């Protein structure tokens, strides 16, 4: 839909880290990139952004890696989307027009606005913990 590839990768990485929470294990860039089938370069840069925005944590040293805290697992998915793609993603035109608005709509404006608003609501209502739970229970998957 409207998310960048980097943002989709970030969401998968955060859910992956959330699914590892109970075990207390930290994950390397290489491990995360392999599991979600993304380039290590993309994953590395994106993880640093998520650490900077306090969505996940990182620890240095031989037992280091990336991990998520119990409090961070309660964050809405919206926080990940904002960190990577920015808040304006929920205001953008479905056809990429710069002057699209309710008073000057593009051909798909009204239908796209409903989808976009529904997607934003889903991102606000679902926490990282909610999404990890379905993966841990085998009801949803991160690998295609």
Buried (B, 14 or more C-beta within 10 A) or exposed (E): EBBEEBBBBBBBBBBBBBBBBEEEEBBBBEBBBEBBEBEBEBBBEBBBBBBEBEBBBBEEEEEEBBBBEEEBBEBBBBBBBBBBBEEEBBEBBBEEBEEBEEEEBBEEBEEBBEEBEEBBEEBEEBBBBBBBBBBBEEEEEBEE
